[in-house]
Amino acid sequence: MVESWKYITHHLSKLNLKLQGKKEIITQMYDHVKSFKVKLRLWMKQLGKVEAECMKEYTDLLSNLLQQFEVRFAELEVLEPQFRLFSTPFAVEIDSVAEELQMELVELQFNKTVLRSRITDENLQATLKLVSADNLKPNIEVLVHEKRCQLSSQNKK
């Protein structure tokens, strides 16, 4: 039983680290929590297939942990539709968003410009990080050092 709890606490520690930091985006944090809850359900399902009495104890403990997550992160569940709009605006149904955002969403989803095709998940995540970083300051010294001009070889006469 101790080894199993080490495994679970290892995953809890990983989740804890993912939720820390000033530069984290709330939608990503929500995805980390949601992912952990899915893992808990999966572990419970896998343990349910084993017919040992001690496994019931594990399943009950995992169920209790899942209930605690449900209670602690209930406010995030309510915000999930807004998170979906923020993180994947091209996949959201127009009718599922607030009326004041519907026209802008239509323009965004059906704007067939060259630039729209360049918006990948990676570009979107980078843009969201940039927008959410209030105190982003470039390290000029490092940038200059990395981009220092290199002179081509001089002509020998």
Backbone bond lengths (Angstrom), bond angles and torsions (degrees), N, CA, C in turn:
res aa  C-N    CA-C-N  psi(-1)  N-CA   C-N-CA  omega(-1)  CA-C   N-CA-C  phi
1 M - - - 1.453 - - 1.524 110.51 -
2 V 1.333 116.29 -36.94 1.462 120.63 -179.49 1.515 110.67 -61.94
3 E 1.339 117.96 -41.84 1.463 121.85 179.74 1.530 111.11 -62.99
4 S 1.301 117.06 -39.47 1.468 120.77 179.34 1.517 110.90 -64.84
5 W 1.331 116.66 -39.96 1.459 118.97 179.59 1.523 111.46 -70.67
6 K 1.342 117.05 -29.82 1.469 119.65 174.56 1.521 109.71 -63.03
7 Y 1.328 115.56 -40.04 1.464 121.32 178.45 1.529 110.35 -62.23
8 I 1.304 116.61 -46.79 1.470 121.24 -178.88 1.523 110.76 -68.17
9 T 1.328 117.35 -43.56 1.474 119.01 178.58 1.521 111.32 -66.21
10 H 1.324 116.99 -29.49 1.473 119.88 174.36 1.534 109.59 -61.61
11 H 1.334 116.22 -45.51 1.466 120.19 178.17 1.531 111.67 -66.87
12 L 1.303 117.29 -36.46 1.470 120.89 175.47 1.524 110.70 -63.22
13 S 1.323 117.15 -41.22 1.468 121.21 178.54 1.524 110.97 -64.07
14 K 1.333 116.36 -41.27 1.465 120.05 177.18 1.527 110.78 -61.94
15 L 1.323 116.40 -42.13 1.464 120.82 177.46 1.519 110.24 -62.29
16 N 1.303 116.80 -44.76 1.462 121.84 179.31 1.529 110.93 -56.47
17 L 1.326 117.15 -45.52 1.461 120.78 179.10 1.525 112.20 -64.10
18 K 1.331 116.53 -37.92 1.463 120.55 179.11 1.521 111.91 -66.59
19 L 1.334 117.29 -27.63 1.465 120.56 -177.24 1.523 112.95 -88.44
20 Q 1.305 117.72 -2.90 1.461 121.08 -178.90 1.524 110.25 -95.24
21 G 1.311 115.20 158.50 1.450 120.17 174.99 1.513 112.60 112.36
22 K 1.300 115.27 141.35 1.462 121.10 -178.47 1.526 112.35 -74.05
23 K 1.285 117.54 -26.12 1.458 120.77 -173.92 1.530 113.50 -91.64
24 E 1.327 117.63 7.82 1.453 121.42 179.46 1.528 110.14 -74.65
25 I 1.311 115.93 142.69 1.463 122.67 177.84 1.522 107.69 -95.15
26 I 1.312 116.85 136.76 1.465 122.01 -174.46 1.528 111.72 -58.91
27 T 1.332 117.33 -34.93 1.464 119.14 179.67 1.523 111.39 -66.23
28 Q 1.317 116.82 -36.50 1.466 120.05 177.54 1.526 110.36 -70.48
29 M 1.322 116.29 -39.37 1.461 119.98 178.15 1.527 110.07 -62.23
30 Y 1.317 116.38 -42.46 1.461 120.72 178.29 1.527 110.42 -61.81
31 D 1.331 117.02 -41.18 1.458 120.60 178.42 1.527 111.32 -62.57
32 H 1.335 117.66 -37.45 1.464 120.95 178.01 1.536 110.51 -63.62
33 V 1.327 116.40 -44.36 1.469 120.57 179.72 1.526 110.08 -65.32
34 K 1.319 115.89 -45.32 1.465 120.11 -179.87 1.532 110.66 -62.06
35 S 1.308 117.09 -40.01 1.456 121.89 177.47 1.522 111.33 -61.93
36 F 1.335 116.83 -41.73 1.458 119.64 -179.99 1.527 111.02 -65.93
37 K 1.328 116.78 -37.92 1.460 119.83 178.07 1.534 110.95 -64.64
38 V 1.317 116.74 -36.68 1.463 120.43 176.65 1.531 109.83 -65.90
39 K 1.339 116.75 -39.80 1.468 120.34 176.77 1.529 110.72 -61.07
40 L 1.320 116.62 -42.57 1.466 119.69 178.65 1.526 110.73 -59.77
41 R 1.329 116.54 -44.94 1.474 120.05 179.43 1.532 110.92 -63.55
42 L 1.331 115.58 -39.47 1.465 119.77 178.79 1.529 111.17 -64.22
43 W 1.314 117.68 -44.57 1.468 120.80 178.09 1.525 110.85 -61.64
44 M 1.338 115.94 -41.04 1.469 119.34 178.77 1.527 110.60 -62.66
45 K 1.332 116.44 -41.26 1.465 121.06 179.56 1.529 110.41 -64.59
46 Q 1.322 116.56 -43.75 1.461 120.57 -179.87 1.526 111.44 -65.06
47 L 1.334 116.86 -40.99 1.467 120.29 178.69 1.527 111.20 -69.12
48 G 1.320 116.31 -30.44 1.462 120.13 179.49 1.518 112.91 -64.42
49 K 1.339 116.45 -24.41 1.465 120.39 179.35 1.524 112.43 -76.55
50 V 1.333 116.36 -21.20 1.464 120.45 179.69 1.529 108.04 -86.45
51 E 1.310 116.69 131.64 1.466 120.42 -174.39 1.517 112.99 -97.99
52 A 1.286 118.01 44.89 1.471 121.20 177.00 1.526 107.98 -106.46
53 E 1.317 116.29 145.17 1.466 121.26 -178.16 1.529 111.26 -63.38
54 C 1.333 116.97 -36.99 1.473 118.98 -179.05 1.531 111.36 -66.38
55 M 1.342 117.71 -25.63 1.462 120.86 178.92 1.528 111.13 -68.62
56 K 1.324 116.91 -30.87 1.464 120.28 176.82 1.525 109.45 -62.36
57 E 1.330 115.89 -37.97 1.466 120.31 178.54 1.534 110.18 -62.65
58 Y 1.333 116.56 -42.78 1.467 120.71 177.27 1.530 110.82 -62.79
59 T 1.311 115.05 -45.49 1.462 120.07 -179.38 1.525 110.91 -60.71
60 D 1.312 117.21 -40.93 1.471 120.71 177.96 1.524 111.28 -64.73
61 L 1.321 116.36 -40.80 1.469 120.03 178.71 1.528 111.23 -66.06
62 L 1.325 116.39 -41.36 1.470 120.13 177.36 1.522 110.50 -65.34
63 S 1.311 116.78 -38.84 1.457 121.16 177.82 1.531 110.83 -62.26
64 N 1.304 116.12 -42.19 1.464 121.32 177.34 1.538 110.58 -62.78
65 L 1.327 116.38 -43.12 1.465 120.73 178.64 1.529 110.60 -63.04
66 L 1.315 116.46 -42.18 1.467 120.95 178.12 1.529 110.60 -62.01
67 Q 1.339 117.78 -43.12 1.469 121.09 177.92 1.528 111.20 -61.33
68 Q 1.319 116.51 -38.91 1.469 120.12 177.58 1.528 110.86 -64.13
69 F 1.328 116.76 -40.40 1.460 120.35 176.73 1.527 110.70 -63.78
70 E 1.326 116.51 -41.63 1.467 120.74 179.44 1.528 110.80 -59.45
71 V 1.322 116.62 -42.79 1.461 121.11 -178.43 1.533 110.53 -70.52
72 R 1.337 116.37 -47.87 1.466 120.50 -175.34 1.523 113.10 -65.89
73 F 1.327 116.93 -32.00 1.460 120.55 -175.93 1.525 112.64 -111.49
74 A 1.327 116.73 23.50 1.470 121.30 -179.01 1.524 111.65 -61.53
75 E 1.319 117.34 -36.89 1.471 120.43 -179.64 1.524 111.71 -64.04
76 L 1.325 116.76 -32.20 1.462 120.05 178.28 1.520 111.54 -70.22
77 E 1.317 116.95 -34.71 1.467 121.08 178.88 1.529 110.47 -58.56
78 V 1.326 115.95 -39.53 1.463 120.92 -179.18 1.536 110.63 -64.77
79 L 1.319 116.28 -32.06 1.465 121.35 -176.97 1.524 114.05 -87.29
80 E 1.323 117.60 -0.11 1.466 120.52 -175.81 1.537 113.53 -54.78
81 P 1.324 121.23 -42.91 1.467 119.22 178.68 1.543 112.79 -59.82
82 Q 1.327 117.57 -38.35 1.458 120.21 177.37 1.525 110.91 -68.42
83 F 1.321 116.49 -37.91 1.463 119.86 177.55 1.518 110.47 -62.31
84 R 1.326 116.29 -42.41 1.464 120.60 179.37 1.524 110.41 -61.43
85 L 1.328 117.03 -41.76 1.460 121.28 178.05 1.517 110.73 -62.01
86 F 1.307 116.52 -40.61 1.462 122.29 -177.95 1.524 112.23 -71.45
87 S 1.336 117.28 -41.57 1.461 120.06 -174.23 1.525 114.12 -88.83
88 T 1.330 118.04 -31.72 1.469 120.93 -179.92 1.530 110.11 -135.99
89 P 1.326 117.71 69.48 1.470 119.82 -175.35 1.525 113.90 -64.25
90 F 1.333 118.51 -22.11 1.456 120.00 -178.42 1.524 112.70 -81.00
91 A 1.323 117.58 -14.07 1.463 121.35 -177.84 1.522 113.19 -102.96
92 V 1.324 117.73 -0.96 1.466 121.66 -175.96 1.525 110.08 -87.59
93 E 1.322 115.35 138.07 1.467 120.75 175.24 1.531 109.33 -71.02
94 I 1.305 116.93 135.12 1.465 122.52 -177.67 1.530 111.22 -57.35
95 D 1.335 117.24 -42.52 1.461 121.48 -176.99 1.525 113.66 -68.82
96 S 1.333 117.06 -14.78 1.469 119.52 -176.07 1.529 113.30 -87.87
97 V 1.328 117.89 -2.35 1.467 120.06 -179.73 1.523 110.09 -108.53
98 A 1.310 115.38 165.77 1.466 121.21 179.84 1.529 109.94 -60.92
99 E 1.321 116.18 147.18 1.464 121.16 -176.18 1.520 113.06 -56.65
100 E 1.340 116.56 -37.36 1.462 119.07 -177.73 1.530 113.06 -68.46
101 L 1.339 117.26 -13.04 1.467 121.04 178.78 1.523 113.12 -104.72
102 Q 1.325 117.16 -11.13 1.459 120.33 -173.14 1.528 113.32 -62.13
103 M 1.319 117.96 -44.96 1.470 120.26 -178.50 1.528 111.40 -63.85
104 E 1.319 116.85 -42.26 1.462 120.32 178.48 1.524 110.99 -64.89
105 L 1.319 116.32 -38.03 1.458 120.15 179.05 1.528 110.99 -66.72
106 V 1.329 116.87 -39.05 1.462 120.71 176.41 1.522 109.59 -60.24
107 E 1.327 116.71 -47.05 1.466 121.06 179.20 1.524 111.36 -60.24
108 L 1.297 116.64 -41.46 1.462 121.29 -179.36 1.526 111.29 -67.68
109 Q 1.329 117.01 -46.07 1.455 120.64 -175.73 1.526 113.12 -71.39
110 F 1.338 117.44 -32.72 1.458 120.02 -173.70 1.527 112.85 -111.38
111 N 1.311 118.48 15.47 1.456 122.20 176.23 1.528 108.41 -82.29
112 K 1.320 116.94 102.49 1.469 122.10 -172.82 1.534 111.95 -88.48
113 T 1.297 116.79 53.41 1.463 119.43 177.68 1.517 110.15 -90.84
114 V 1.312 114.96 168.68 1.461 121.35 177.33 1.523 109.74 -63.22
115 L 1.326 117.39 -37.36 1.453 120.69 -176.25 1.519 112.32 -67.32
116 R 1.329 117.94 -32.35 1.466 119.72 -178.80 1.520 111.17 -61.70
117 S 1.326 116.89 -37.94 1.461 119.21 -178.45 1.527 111.85 -68.70
118 R 1.314 118.06 -15.69 1.465 121.91 179.27 1.526 112.57 -85.98
119 I 1.316 117.94 -9.35 1.462 120.21 -178.97 1.522 108.49 -79.54
120 T 1.305 115.38 100.07 1.460 121.44 177.10 1.522 108.01 -99.23
121 D 1.320 117.12 171.72 1.465 120.41 176.69 1.518 110.40 -58.82
122 E 1.339 116.24 -40.29 1.468 120.20 -179.46 1.538 110.81 -64.87
123 N 1.338 116.71 -43.60 1.469 119.98 178.52 1.521 111.62 -65.16
124 L 1.327 115.78 -40.00 1.461 119.83 179.40 1.522 110.60 -63.63
125 Q 1.339 117.51 -45.62 1.473 120.75 179.20 1.524 110.75 -62.20
126 A 1.335 117.11 -41.58 1.466 120.25 179.50 1.532 110.34 -64.39
127 T 1.326 116.73 -39.81 1.467 120.41 178.43 1.522 110.99 -65.33
128 L 1.336 116.87 -42.90 1.457 120.51 179.28 1.525 111.07 -63.10
129 K 1.328 117.55 -39.84 1.460 120.44 177.81 1.523 110.55 -64.30
130 L 1.320 116.16 -42.62 1.456 120.27 -179.25 1.524 111.38 -63.93
131 V 1.318 116.41 -43.62 1.461 120.87 -179.62 1.523 111.29 -66.12
132 S 1.336 116.78 -36.31 1.460 119.69 -175.88 1.521 113.76 -84.55
133 A 1.320 117.76 -7.10 1.471 120.31 -178.85 1.519 109.15 -87.54
134 D 1.326 117.26 104.80 1.467 120.58 -177.18 1.527 111.87 -74.67
135 N 1.294 116.73 -38.59 1.454 119.46 -172.53 1.526 111.99 -112.65
136 L 1.311 116.26 40.99 1.452 120.73 179.92 1.531 108.75 -76.15
137 K 1.327 115.69 121.49 1.464 121.21 -179.93 1.511 108.11 -128.95
138 P 1.337 117.75 126.83 1.458 119.53 -179.88 1.529 110.81 -71.66
139 N 1.304 115.96 147.05 1.460 121.87 175.65 1.525 106.17 -91.92
140 I 1.326 115.71 91.77 1.460 122.72 -173.20 1.524 111.35 -59.68
141 E 1.325 117.62 -42.36 1.467 120.58 -178.12 1.527 111.76 -58.81
142 V 1.319 116.70 -44.83 1.460 120.23 179.90 1.523 110.65 -66.96
143 L 1.328 116.72 -42.78 1.465 120.55 -179.96 1.524 111.70 -61.96
144 V 1.322 116.21 -42.75 1.470 120.54 179.85 1.524 109.75 -66.02
145 H 1.311 116.53 -43.13 1.460 120.50 -179.31 1.529 111.22 -61.92
146 E 1.333 116.77 -40.34 1.461 121.01 -179.59 1.524 112.52 -71.63
147 K 1.310 117.49 -29.38 1.470 121.64 -175.60 1.523 113.03 -106.34
148 R 1.314 117.41 18.76 1.465 121.55 -179.22 1.526 109.60 -57.37
149 C 1.313 116.01 135.19 1.461 121.06 -179.15 1.523 110.46 -63.88
150 Q 1.293 114.90 138.60 1.454 119.90 175.78 1.519 107.41 -111.96
151 L 1.299 115.16 123.27 1.456 120.07 -179.52 1.521 109.63 -79.14
152 S 1.310 114.84 138.62 1.462 117.51 176.55 1.526 108.04 -71.78
153 S 1.289 116.34 162.71 1.467 118.61 -176.91 1.528 109.71 -60.87
154 Q 1.298 115.51 138.41 1.467 120.25 -177.50 1.522 109.57 -77.33
155 N 1.296 113.26 149.82 1.466 118.99 179.53 1.516 109.62 -67.87
156 K 1.306 117.33 132.23 1.462 121.52 176.93 1.515 109.05 -96.18
157 K 1.307 115.55 129.37 1.460 118.62 -179.04 1.478 110.65 -110.37
